[in-house]
């Protein structure tokens, strides 16, 4: 009996005296240099977005799946009618159209934030547009970037209007 006890003690000492730390479940990801990223595609505040001359099905599907309400218009007349009759938080268009639409968006009853979309633009163009409009949507990009930029635009609108955002807990 003494031999068996001594044998197990020696085996236990040999196994646990290795000197290397033992990783718990999930710590292996941190050892590899990466942590687990938890991303949610639920917006902080769902937005009503008016898209003008924007034909990007990937962007539209991402915003729609996230819970934003989208409406697309293609002509200047349709845009003016939509801005007069509807209530929009964000007016999204390509960067070359944004300068023309700035006064139109400011004169609309709902006063939407103008969010220009830059398609593979130069860094200087993006920096100038961000300074002028507050935030710019860069495409192509990650889903998280699209949603974070829309959330930033909604935050800017809430601050400008002096209202508290309507937060969404979960999808």
SEZABA-913565 format. One record per residue: residue in three letters; x, y negated, z of N, C-alpha, C, CB in turn. Coordinates in pm, whole numbers, padded with zeros to 5 digits, always signed. Each point is the difference from the previous one (the first is absolute). Last residue first. Glycine has a CB too. Layout:
N
ALAXYZXYZXYZXYZ;...
% end
This chain:
171
UNK-03183-04332-03030-00074+00021-00123-00116+00094+00023+00205-00041-00132;UNK-00005-00290+00519+00041+00115-00080-00092+00015-00118+00093+00114+00202;UNK-00078-00519+00070+00072+00096+00084+00050+00118-00081-00140-00068+00194;UNK+00057-00461-00333-00055+00133-00023+00082+00099+00080-00081-00062-00232;UNK-00027-00505+00269+00091+00113-00004-00074+00131-00019+00157-00125+00146;UNK-00218-00412-00258-00083+00114+00039+00084+00124-00016-00216-00116-00069;UNK+00410-00397+00175-00024+00108-00097-00091+00107+00057+00223-00044-00102;UNK-00245-00486+00231+00065+00123+00044-00028+00110-00102-00022-00068+00244;UNK+00059-00473-00359-00090+00106+00045+00080+00121+00045-00178-00082-00157;UNK+00314-00353-00062-00019-00009+00144-00095+00104+00055+00044-00239-00019;UNK+00141+00147-00442-00140-00026+00030-00027-00016+00149-00059+00127-00204;UNK+00499-00024+00053-00041-00122-00069-00144-00038+00035+00158+00056-00187;UNK+00017+00351+00352+00066-00114+00064-00045-00132-00062+00198+00146+00051;UNK-00355+00251-00249-00057-00015+00135+00061-00120+00072-00040+00247+00011;UNK+00221-00128-00429-00136-00056-00016-00064-00023+00136-00024+00117-00221;UNK+00441+00099+00211+00015-00140-00039-00136-00069-00013+00214+00058-00120;UNK-00210+00403+00197+00045-00069+00120+00016-00150-00028+00116+00209+00079;UNK-00210+00072-00438-00119-00013+00085+00034-00073+00129-00093+00212-00097;UNK+00446-00111-00194-00086-00101-00061-00126-00022+00084+00088+00062-00227;UNK+00201+00284+00355+00064-00129+00025-00085-00114-00057+00227+00111-00004;UNK-00363+00329-00085-00021-00032+00142+00061-00135+00036+00000+00246+00053;UNK+00080-00082-00481-00141-00039+00010-00032-00035+00146-00061+00148-00197;UNK+00486+00021+00118-00012-00132-00060-00144-00051+00006+00193+00054-00152;UNK-00097+00385+00299+00057-00098+00092-00012-00141-00055+00160+00174+00082;UNK-00297+00185-00356-00091-00017+00113+00052-00104+00100-00075+00237-00030;UNK+00348-00121-00342-00124-00059-00046-00091-00032+00118+00019+00127-00216;UNK+00376+00109+00307+00026-00141-00033-00128-00069-00045+00236+00059-00066;UNK-00246+00407+00151+00010-00077+00123+00026-00148-00024+00084+00205+00110;UNK-00081+00100-00473-00136-00021+00049+00003-00087+00125-00072+00222-00095;UNK+00484-00280-00239-00058+00105+00083-00142-00039+00043+00230+00066+00081;UNK-00050-00266-00545+00054+00009+00135-00069+00112+00074+00054-00246+00001;UNK+00006-00052-00520-00045+00115+00078+00071+00005+00135-00048+00125-00213;UNK-00074-00534+00186-00034+00130-00057+00102+00034-00108-00246-00035+00049;UNK+00119-00328+00397+00097+00044-00100-00038+00138-00050+00182-00137+00109;UNK-00425-00316+00136-00008+00145-00015+00094+00041-00112-00240+00005+00082;UNK+00242-00443+00272-00004+00046-00138-00003+00151-00001+00125-00205-00080;UNK-00204-00269+00428+00035+00141-00018-00024+00038-00145-00058+00054+00241;UNK+00070-00517-00115+00004+00063+00132+00033+00147-00003-00164-00165+00072;UNK+00148-00188-00436-00128+00064+00032-00003+00067+00137-00030+00035-00243;UNK+00425-00281+00074-00117-00077-00045-00132+00059+00051+00129-00065-00202;UNK+00288+00281+00287+00003-00130+00066-00127-00079-00034+00253-00001-00007;UNK-00184+00412-00206-00029+00021+00143-00003-00132+00075+00107+00226-00012;UNK+00019-00236-00443-00143+00031+00014-00038+00023+00147+00002+00102-00230;UNK+00452-00167+00124-00073-00124-00026-00150+00023+00020+00179-00074-00164;UNK+00100+00451+00194+00025-00091+00113-00077-00130-00016+00227+00101+00029;UNK-00239+00211-00383-00073+00051+00116+00016-00093+00119+00032+00235-00082;UNK+00216-00325-00306-00142-00024-00026-00085+00043+00120+00039+00033-00246;UNK+00421+00061+00260-00023-00144+00016-00147-00035-00024+00237-00044-00074;UNK-00089+00489+00006-00004-00033+00142-00026-00149+00022+00156+00189+00046;UNK-00350+00048-00486+00133-00031+00053-00014-00043+00146+00084-00068-00230;UNK-00459+00398+00028+00053-00135-00015+00139-00014+00056-00231-00085+00010;UNK-00142+00454-00091+00144+00009-00026+00064-00137-00023-00038+00226-00098;UNK-00435-00290+00172+00037+00126-00064+00147-00003-00038-00235+00030-00087;UNK-00114-00284+00454+00121-00016-00080+00038+00138-00054+00078-00201+00138;UNK-00542-00064+00065+00068+00128-00021+00118-00024-00093-00216+00132+00035;UNK-00082-00474+00323+00051+00035-00133+00073+00135+00000+00020-00244-00051;UNK-00413-00007+00353+00108+00099+00015+00049+00041-00138-00099+00083+00219;UNK-00219-00475+00066+00052+00039-00131+00120+00091+00020-00082-00217-00106;UNK-00364+00126+00428+00146-00013-00008+00042+00048-00139+00031+00036+00252;UNK-00533-00239-00171+00086+00118+00010+00149-00036-00005-00181+00134-00106;UNK-00294-00384+00181+00142-00038+00008+00093+00121+00015-00071-00216+00102;UNK-00433+00152-00160+00063+00094+00095+00148-00027+00021-00167+00169-00070;UNK-00094-00441-00240-00061-00006+00134+00067+00092+00102-00212-00056-00112;UNK+00497-00154-00300-00105+00101+00017-00058-00008+00142+00113+00150-00170;UNK+00270-00407-00004-00131-00064-00008-00116+00099+00017+00101-00170-00148;UNK+00361+00308+00147-00015-00096+00109-00138-00065+00000+00245-00043-00009;UNK-00120+00336-00344-00015+00075+00125-00024-00094+00118+00149+00181-00091;UNK-00058-00375-00325-00127+00070-00008-00027+00078+00129+00026+00017-00249;UNK+00393-00229+00185-00106-00098+00032-00138+00066-00002+00142-00183-00098;UNK+00225+00460-00019+00020-00053+00135-00112-00098+00038+00248+00028-00029;UNK-00158+00218-00401-00113+00034+00087+00007-00061+00140-00017+00209-00128;UNK+00363-00257-00211-00123-00052-00059-00117+00018+00097+00088+00051-00231;UNK+00331+00135+00343+00009-00146+00005-00128-00065-00053+00249+00016-00029;UNK-00197+00463+00006-00023-00052+00135+00000-00152+00006+00105+00206+00088;UNK-00007+00101-00470-00135-00055+00010-00023-00074+00131-00079+00186-00145;UNK+00496+00046+00049-00018-00112-00094-00138-00066+00008+00162+00116-00150;UNK-00064+00274+00436+00067-00125+00035-00019-00113-00103+00165+00139+00120;UNK-00543+00240-00063+00142+00004-00033+00060-00139+00020-00038+00189-00166;UNK-00377-00058+00474+00024-00012-00143+00150+00011-00026-00207-00145-00029;UNK-00217+00142+00440+00125+00061-00044+00011-00009-00152-00001+00157+00199;UNK-00267-00368+00258-00005-00003-00146+00136+00047-00048-00171-00192-00006;UNK-00120+00248+00497+00125-00007-00077-00034-00005-00149+00126+00127+00180;UNK-00473-00130+00145+00111-00036+00088+00127-00027-00080-00102+00138+00182;UNK-00444-00193-00320+00124+00075-00016+00106-00051+00096-00055+00042-00241;UNK-00498-00058+00085+00086-00039+00112+00123+00090-00005-00199-00079+00144;UNK-00166-00102-00556+00048+00102+00094+00084-00058+00111-00005+00162-00184;UNK-00188-00435-00176-00107+00081+00059+00046+00098+00107-00116-00022-00215;UNK+00417-00279-00027-00111-00082+00048-00103+00083+00076+00036-00154-00192;UNK+00339+00367-00016+00046-00082+00112-00113-00087+00057+00230-00002-00101;UNK-00314+00260-00287+00021+00088+00115+00044-00079+00123+00061+00185-00155;UNK-00107-00413-00257-00131+00043+00050+00015+00087+00125-00092-00010-00234;UNK+00484-00125+00011-00065-00115+00062-00135+00038+00059+00118-00150-00161;UNK+00111+00482-00082+00072-00033+00123-00067-00116+00073+00215+00081-00103;UNK-00370+00041-00324-00040+00100+00100+00066-00028+00135-00029+00169-00183;UNK+00158-00441-00176-00139-00026+00034-00050+00097+00107-00038-00088-00232;UNK+00472+00146+00047-00004-00117+00088-00143-00029+00045+00203-00094-00117;UNK-00077+00603-00009-00006-00131-00065-00008-00111+00103-00112+00104-00199;UNK+00134+00365+00321+00100-00015-00106+00002-00138-00063-00025+00241-00043;UNK-00099+00044+00543-00052-00086-00106+00113-00023-00100-00167-00113+00158;UNK+00027+00462+00297+00088-00046-00108-00075-00089-00096+00135+00208+00022;UNK-00152-00025+00526-00079-00036-00117+00096-00057-00103-00210-00046+00138;UNK+00214+00346+00373+00060-00061-00120-00106-00036-00102+00208+00131+00040;UNK-00107-00006+00519-00105-00012-00102+00057-00077-00117-00185+00006+00174;UNK+00444+00324+00206-00025-00137-00046-00108+00003-00108+00240-00069+00053;UNK-00040+00459+00172-00121-00056+00057-00026-00144-00038+00032+00153+00184;UNK+00312+00194-00320+00030-00055+00132-00122-00066+00063+00234-00035-00074;UNK-00244+00209-00370+00009+00110+00096+00026-00050+00142+00083+00147-00182;UNK-00080-00463-00171-00134+00055+00017-00001+00112+00104-00052-00059-00238;UNK+00465-00131+00110-00079-00096+00077-00140+00052+00028+00133-00186-00102;UNK+00147+00449-00171+00058-00010+00134-00085-00092+00087+00230+00040-00094;UNK-00340-00004-00364-00039+00121+00075+00055-00004+00143-00003+00130-00215;UNK+00120-00485-00079-00144+00000+00028-00040+00122+00084-00040-00125-00215;UNK+00483+00099+00058-00024-00099+00105-00147-00001+00039+00190-00139-00085;UNK-00073+00408-00279+00062+00051+00122-00025-00092+00118+00174+00109-00139;UNK-00316-00235-00303-00086+00101+00063+00059+00056+00130-00084+00057-00227;UNK+00124-00522-00040+00097+00088+00064-00079+00106+00076+00175-00186+00020;UNK-00265-00271-00296-00027+00136-00043+00111+00090+00053-00122-00081-00207;UNK-00099-00438+00256+00094+00091+00065-00037+00143-00038+00036-00162+00192;UNK-00250-00305-00247+00092+00046-00106+00108+00093+00056-00041-00214-00125;UNK-00211+00058+00513-00015-00073-00126+00110+00040-00097-00108-00192+00121;UNK-00168+00357+00365+00114+00022-00089-00027-00071-00133+00051+00225+00110;UNK-00221-00250+00433-00039-00027-00138+00125+00011-00086-00193-00151+00072;UNK+00038+00345+00444+00103-00046-00093-00059-00017-00140+00177+00115+00137;UNK-00275-00054+00423-00078-00006-00122+00091-00068-00104-00228-00010+00125;UNK+00383+00299+00331-00013-00124-00076-00095+00019-00117+00233-00066+00068;UNK-00099+00288+00459-00040+00024-00139-00030-00132-00071-00093+00223+00065;UNK+00442-00129+00338-00123-00075-00023-00042+00024-00144+00061-00177+00175;UNK+00286+00428-00016-00025-00064+00128-00133-00073-00007+00249-00024+00046;UNK-00183+00448-00365+00042-00139+00015-00029-00052+00140-00040-00036-00244;UNK+00167+00543+00093-00115-00077+00042+00044-00145+00019-00106+00204+00111;UNK+00381+00183-00218-00046-00075-00115-00128-00075+00032+00107+00168-00150;UNK+00345+00002+00443-00143+00008-00013-00042-00081-00121-00030+00032+00248;UNK+00498+00230-00038-00061-00108-00074-00149+00024-00008+00210-00037-00132;UNK+00261+00206+00396-00144+00014+00005-00059-00121-00069+00007+00135+00215;UNK+00484+00136-00219-00069-00126-00018-00149+00027-00002+00194-00099-00128;UNK+00261+00353+00343-00126+00020-00067-00069-00136-00009-00020+00240+00082;UNK+00553-00211-00080-00110+00021+00093-00125+00023-00080+00109-00142+00177;UNK+00441+00208-00286-00132-00049-00036-00097+00027+00114+00047+00039-00244;UNK+00415+00107+00221+00006-00142-00034-00134-00057-00038+00231+00036-00073;UNK-00102+00413+00239+00023-00014-00143+00005-00146-00044-00111+00219-00034;UNK+00004-00101+00478+00139+00037-00023+00036-00019-00147-00010+00165+00191;UNK-00434-00222-00054+00081-00114+00040+00148+00028-00023-00173-00063+00168;UNK-00139+00405-00246-00019-00106-00099+00086-00121+00032-00233+00080-00038;UNK+00217+00282+00339+00081+00034-00116-00014-00106-00109-00027+00243+00054;UNK-00231-00237+00347+00127-00071+00011+00091+00029-00119-00020+00009+00249;UNK-00403+00211-00192-00011-00135-00052+00129-00078+00009-00236+00006+00063;UNK+00175+00387+00274-00073-00005-00127-00013-00145-00045-00127+00211+00059;UNK+00543-00137+00243-00140+00038+00014-00066-00006-00137-00008-00086+00238;UNK+00543+00183-00122-00100-00095-00048-00140+00054+00020+00163-00087-00167;UNK+00329+00156+00428-00106+00072-00069-00107-00102-00038+00049+00217+00127;UNK+00510-00269-00039-00137-00031+00043-00101+00076-00085+00074-00228+00076;UNK+00423+00411+00043-00071-00077-00101-00141-00031+00050+00136+00107-00184;UNK+00169+00166+00434+00043-00139+00002-00068-00086-00105+00214+00079+00087;UNK-00222+00417+00085+00055-00034-00132+00046-00146-00005-00150+00172-00105;UNK-00068+00126+00453+00120-00078+00025+00070-00039-00130+00027+00117+00220;UNK-00426+00169-00174-00031-00137+00039+00124-00085+00029-00211+00086+00092;UNK+00234+00385-00231-00094-00068-00089-00015-00148+00033-00118+00215-00027;UNK+00387+00065+00302+00059-00008-00133-00091-00077-00097+00119+00218+00042;UNK-00273-00122+00394+00107-00098+00004+00062-00020-00138+00046+00062+00238;UNK-00367+00277-00193-00062-00133+00017+00106-00109+00002-00188+00104+00128;UNK+00337+00343-00131-00061-00034-00131-00062-00140+00007-00047+00246-00047;UNK+00215-00072+00450+00109-00029-00095-00054-00040-00137+00146+00162+00124;UNK-00455-00021+00200+00060-00126+00042+00111-00040-00096-00057+00050+00240;UNK-00145+00368-00298-00089-00108-00040+00054-00137+00040-00192+00157+00021;UNK+00437+00227+00118-00001-00006-00145-00088-00117-00049+00037+00251-00009;UNK-00031-00146+00467+00124-00065-00039+00005-00017-00152+00116+00098+00202;UNK-00477+00143-00034-00011-00139+00044+00124-00077-00042-00144+00069+00195;UNK+00146+00393-00272-00099-00064-00088-00012-00148+00035-00126+00217-00023;UNK+00403+00057+00295+00057-00017-00133-00095-00075-00092+00130+00212+00032;UNK-00271-00085+00401+00091-00114+00004+00059-00027-00137+00053+00051+00240;UNK-00319+00330-00182-00081-00118+00000+00087-00126+00000-00180+00127+00119;
% end
